[in-house]
């Protein structure tokens, strides 16, 4: 599947050239000339990469990069800053705002092509982080001291979408517990509600992932072994979560 790119530049010739070159490289490209419009877009849909001009009116490239990093949808999306400035101060400021790559102006086809080929591996890696696997399993949701139960629709390394018998609002901190089919594991996560869709399903972005082994007949000795094993081997599921998901 083609990479989904957003390019933002208030210079029409530059915007047109980037659009033409990236389309020729089999990417799907949305081109906008306004930083404020781009800031709205990154909070509404996910992109595999964003190309940002630094010098723009209203919302400049530095501020747009900060907003991308603060968004729920594109927090980890690679950002390519497009600029005619190459001084150390500008580069440090751009990196501090969340920049991943630099593309020097004036842009030409070969330079843009080379950068895209170098950056697309990271873009695909970031996309895999958000690939969702269909999953129907019971989800126990805790908000403060209130607990409710629901059913998931899908899951990724970054989060889970589920329907629960209570109202949740974006920004709400939650604790979730669920099992993957065919595995003796109960996965405990903390997260933040990133969105609520028209079916009142909550999309939760994981902030911490942990897991514990579920024993069928947990006697006292078995419980002690389980806690020790879980603490030593399963303290953090993050690095192995992709392998775990691919196995069911």
For each residue, the residues with C-beta under 8 A, 3 or more apart:
1:
2: 26 27 28
3: 27 28 48 49 120 123 124 127
4: 27 28 30 46 47 48 49
5: 22 27 28 29 30 47 48 49 50 51
6: 29 30 32 38 41 42 47 49 50 51
7: 15 18 19 22 29 30 31 32 50 51
8: 31 32 33 34 35 38 50 51 52 53 56 61 64
9: 14 15 18 31 33 51 53 56 82
10: 15 33 34 35 53 55 56 57
11: 14 15 53
12: 15 16 33
13: 16 17
14: 9 11 17 18 53 82 105 107
15: 7 9 10 11 12 18 19 31 33
16: 12 13 19 20 31
17: 13 14 20 21 107 109 112
18: 7 9 14 15 21 22 29 31 51 82 107 112
19: 7 15 16 22 23 29 31
20: 16 17 23 24
21: 17 18 24 25 109 112 113 116
22: 5 7 18 19 25 27 29 112 116
23: 19 20 26 27 29
24: 20 21
25: 21 22 113 116 117
26: 2 23
27: 2 3 4 5 22 23 116
28: 2 3 4 5
29: 5 6 7 18 19 22 23
30: 4 5 6 7 41 47
31: 7 8 9 15 16 18 19
32: 6 7 8 37 38 41
33: 8 9 10 12 15 37
34: 8 10 37 38 56 58 59
35: 8 10 38 39 52 56 57 58 59 60 61 63 64
36: 39 40 58 59
37: 32 33 34 40 41
38: 6 8 32 34 35 41 42 50 52 59 64
39: 35 36 42 43 59 63 64 67
40: 36 37 43 44
41: 6 30 32 37 38 44 45
42: 6 38 39 45 47 50 64 67 68 71 73 74 77
43: 39 40 67 71 72 73
44: 40 41 73
45: 41 42 73
46: 4 73 74 77 130
47: 4 5 6 30 42 50 73 74 77
48: 3 4 5 77 78 123 124 126 127
49: 3 4 5 6 77 78 79 80 119 120 123
50: 5 6 7 8 38 42 47 68 74 77 78 79 80
51: 5 6 7 8 9 18 80 82 103
52: 8 35 38 61 64 65 68 79 80 81 82
53: 8 9 10 11 14 56 61 82 83
54: 60 61 62 81 82 83 85 90 94
55: 10 60 61 83 84
56: 8 9 10 34 35 53 59 60 61 64
57: 10 35 60
58: 34 35 36
59: 34 35 36 38 39 56 63 64 67
60: 35 54 55 56 57 63 64
61: 8 35 52 53 54 55 56 64 65 81 82 83 94
62: 54 65 66 93 94 97
63: 35 39 59 60 66 67 97
64: 8 35 38 39 42 52 56 59 60 61 67 68
65: 52 61 62 68 69 79 81 94 97 98 99
66: 62 63 69 70 97 98
67: 39 42 43 59 63 64 70 71
68: 42 50 52 64 65 71 74 75 77 79 98
69: 65 66 75 97 98
70: 66 67 75
71: 42 43 67 68 74 75
72: 43 75 170 192 194 195 205
73: 42 43 44 45 46 47 194
74: 42 46 47 50 68 71 77
75: 68 69 70 71 72 205
76: 126 129
77: 42 46 47 48 49 50 68 74 126
78: 48 49 50 100 101 119 122 123 126
79: 49 50 52 65 68 98 99 100 101
80: 49 50 51 52 99 100 101 102 103 115 119
81: 52 54 61 65 94 99 101 102 103
82: 9 14 18 51 52 53 54 61 103 105 107
83: 53 54 55 61 86 90 94 102 103 104 105
84: 55 104 105 106
85: 54 90
86: 83 90 91 104
87: 90 91
88: 91 92
89: 92 93
90: 54 83 85 86 87 93 94
91: 86 87 88 94 95 102
92: 88 89 95 96
93: 62 89 90 96 97
94: 54 61 62 65 81 83 90 91 97 99 102
95: 91 92 98 99
96: 92 93
97: 62 63 65 66 69 93 94
98: 65 66 68 69 79 95
99: 65 79 80 81 94 95 102
100: 78 79 80 119 122
101: 78 79 80 81 115 118 119
102: 80 81 83 91 94 99
103: 51 80 81 82 83 107 111 112 115
104: 83 84 86 107 111
105: 14 82 83 84
106: 84
107: 14 17 18 82 103 104 111 112
108: 111 112
109: 17 21 112 113
110: 113 114
111: 103 104 107 108 114 115
112: 17 18 21 22 103 107 108 109 115 116
113: 21 25 109 110 116 117
114: 110 111 117 118
115: 80 101 103 111 112 118 119
116: 21 22 25 27 112 113 119 120
117: 25 113 114 120
118: 101 114 115 121
119: 49 78 80 100 101 115 116 122 123
120: 3 49 116 117 123 124
121: 118 124 125
122: 78 100 119 125 126
123: 3 48 49 78 119 120 126 127
124: 3 48 120 121 127 128
125: 121 122 128 129
126: 48 76 77 78 122 123 129 130
127: 3 48 123 124 130 131
128: 124 125 131 157 242
129: 76 125 126 156 157 158
130: 46 126 127 156 157 158
131: 127 128 156 157
132: 154 155 156 161
133: 154 155 156 245
134: 153 154
135: 152 153 154 155 160 180 181
136: 151 152 153
137: 151 152 178 179 180 181
138: 149 150 151 152 178 179
139: 149 150 151 152 160 162 164 176 177 178
140: 147 148 149 176 177 178
141: 147 148 149 150 162 164 166 168 174 175 176
142: 145 146 147 174 175 176 177
143: 146 148 166 168 172 173 174 175
144:
145: 142
146: 142 143 166
147: 140 141 142
148: 140 141 143 164 165 166
149: 138 139 140 141 164 165
150: 138 139 141 162 163 164 165
151: 136 137 138 139 162 163
152: 135 136 137 138 139 155 160 161 162 163 178
153: 134 135 136 161 162 163 201
154: 132 133 134 135 160 161
155: 132 133 135 152 159 160 161 245
156: 129 130 131 132 133 159 160 245
157: 128 129 130 131 206 241 242 245
158: 129 130 205 206
159: 155 156 191 194 203 204 205 206
160: 135 139 152 154 155 156 176 178 189 191 203 204 206
161: 132 152 153 154 155 197 201 202 203 204
162: 139 141 150 151 152 153 176 201 202 204
163: 150 151 152 153 199 200 201 202
164: 139 141 148 149 150 168 202
165: 148 149 150
166: 141 143 146 148
167: 200
168: 141 143 164 172 174 193 196 202
169: 172 193 196
170: 72 193 194 195 196
171: 192 193
172: 143 168 169 192 193
173: 143 190 191 192
174: 141 142 143 168 190 191 192 193 202 204
175: 141 142 143 188 189 190
176: 139 140 141 142 160 162 188 189 190 191 204
177: 139 140 142 186 187 188 189
178: 137 138 139 140 152 160 186 187
179: 137 138 183 185 186 187 214
180: 135 137 183 185 187 244 245 248
181: 135 137 248
182: 248
183: 179 180 244 247 248
184: 213 214 215 216
185: 179 180 211 212 213 214 244
186: 177 178 179 211 212 214
187: 177 178 179 180 209 210 211 237
188: 175 176 177 210 211 212
189: 160 175 176 177 204 206 207 208 209 210
190: 173 174 175 176 206 207 208
191: 159 160 173 174 176 204 205 206 207 208
192: 72 171 172 173 174 204 205 207
193: 168 169 170 171 172 174 196 202 203 204
194: 72 73 159 170 203 204 205
195: 72 170 202 203
196: 168 169 170 193 200 201 202 203
197: 161 200 201 203
198:
199: 163
200: 163 167 196 197
201: 153 161 162 163 196 197
202: 161 162 163 164 168 174 193 195 196
203: 159 160 161 193 194 195 196 197
204: 159 160 161 162 174 176 189 191 192 193 194
205: 72 75 158 159 191 192 194
206: 157 158 159 160 189 190 191 209
207: 189 190 191 192
208: 189 190 191
209: 187 189 206 236 237 238 241
210: 187 188 189 234 235 236 237
211: 185 186 187 188 230 234 237
212: 185 186 188 226 230 234
213: 184 185 226 229 230 234
214: 179 184 185 186
215: 184 218 222 223 226
216: 184
217: 222
218: 215 222 223 226
219: 222 223
220: 223 224
221: 224 225
222: 215 217 218 219 225 226
223: 215 218 219 220 226 227
224: 220 221 227 228
225: 221 222 228 229
226: 212 213 215 218 222 223 229 230
227: 223 224 230 231
228: 224 225 231 232
229: 213 225 226 232 233 234
230: 211 212 213 226 227 233 234 235
231: 227 228 234 235
232: 228 229 235
233: 229 230
234: 210 211 212 213 229 230 231 237
235: 210 230 231 232
236: 209 210 239
237: 187 209 210 211 234 240 241 244
238: 209 241
239: 236
240: 237 243 244
241: 157 209 237 238 244 245
242: 128 157 245 246
243: 240 246 247
244: 180 183 185 237 240 241 247 248
245: 133 155 156 157 180 241 242 248
246: 242 243
247: 183 243 244
248: 180 181 182 183 244 245
